Amino acid sequence: PAPPPRRGRAGSAGRHLHAGRLTYAVLVLFTLGSLFPLVWTAIAASRDNQRLAETPPPFWFGGNLFSNMSTAWNDANMGKALFNTTLVAGSIAASTVLFATLAGFAFAKLQFRAKNLLLVVVIGTMMVPPQLSVVPLFMAIAELEWTNQLQAVILPMMVSAFGVFFMRQYLVNALPTELIEAARVDGAHSLRVVWHVVFPAARPAMAVLGMLTFVMAWNEFFWPIIALTQDNPTVQVALTGLGQGYVPDESVIMAGALLGTLPLLVAFALFGKQIVGGIMQGAVKG
């Protein structure tokens, strides 16, 4: 009779991968530490300004949450700010994913002159401080009469050097060259190769890049505060109009910050599983 199959290393190693009490304790501590700023924002938003100034500060919710959120909504024009920010962040995320995937595919799999030099130039732009481009960029939008218009915020951020480098690094290993050559042999033109070969292979990285870009664009403050005003704001610009006065109302400011954060939490709750799955799929080779 044939000898029984031997248990491989994976079986013996798998028994040591069970999390112990110490692991769970560390994870709970990190989770509580990550949630504390959000919870504290909600607690501060549910109190009044006088209670926040007392010592010790409150550590539980009060009864003013909805009234403070209503005040912040009306004072900061938050409805229009949320719509503008969703439009701006969505447009920037979509364009960045599209253009970065195309450029990353070109740098990863196509052959053309000075490819490495151009890649170095693209990466080098990440080292340039954004403050250096503020004056010429503002002069350009003023010349185009785009001041206080959303395209002034969208167009300068439609693609990022990080996105190009990120997609290039992913496609180098995730997209076999033989697959592209097989599509070429079957008569597929470049657009069809991109649509039917490149995009399906790059889908996990595209989901991750889209979410990262959306969050970055949602939280962007430096350029929108220069290009926009309170009449046509994004969320971050609208929040600067809260709490103005001799004694800023910190509870209303926290309520506005909570309103500006809730859409991101909802988006992550809806698409978090797909995003994490994309990260894990992109981490597995072969």
C-alpha positions, 0 to 999 in steps of 0.5 A: 500500500502507498504510504500516507501523504506527509503533511507539508510545512503549510499545515504545521505553519498554519497552526502557529498563525492563530491570534492570541490574547496579546494580539487581540489586545494590541488590535483593540488598543490600535482600534480605540486609538484610531477611533478616538479623534472621530468619537471626540469630534462627535462628543464635542459637537454634541456639547456647547461652547461653555462645557468644552471650556471647562476642566476636565472636558466632557467624555460623553455625548450631550444633547446639542448634536443636531442643533449644532449640526443644523447651525453649521449646515446653515452658517457654512452653506454646507449643502452646496459645499458637500455637492461641490466637494463630491463633484470635485473629488469624484472628477479628480479621482476618475480622471486620475485613475484613467490617465494614471492607468494609461500612463502607467501602462505605457511606462510599464509595457510599451517601448519608446525613446527616453522612457526611463528619462521621462519616468524620472522626470514624472517622479521628480515632480513629486519633489517640487513643493506645491507652494512654488506653483501657486502664483503662476497657477493663480495667474493662469486661472485669473487670465482664464476668468476661472476664479471662484469656479470649480474647474479651477480646482479640478483641472490642475489635479486631474492626474498625479505623479504618484498615481502614474508611478503607482500604476506603473509599478503594479502593471509591471508584474500584474500584466504579462507581456505575453497577454498583450502580444496574444491580443495583438496577434488576434488583431486587437488595436491599442484601444481594444488592448487597453479596454479588454486587457489592461483595465481588467488586469489593473482593476484592483490597483485602480480601485485603491488609487481611486479611493486614495485620490478621492480622500486626498481631493476631499481633504484638500485645503491649500489650493481651494482656499486660494481659488474659491470663496465662501460663495462657491466653497468646498467643504474645507473652504466652508469650514473656515467660515465657521466659528468666526467672532471674538469667541469661536464656537468650538462645538459648531466647528466640530459639528461642521467637521463631523458633517464633512467627514460623514460622507467619507465614512459612508463611502468607506462603509459601502466600498471598503470591502472592495478596496481592501480586497483590491489591496490584498489581490494586488499584494499577491504575485503569481 
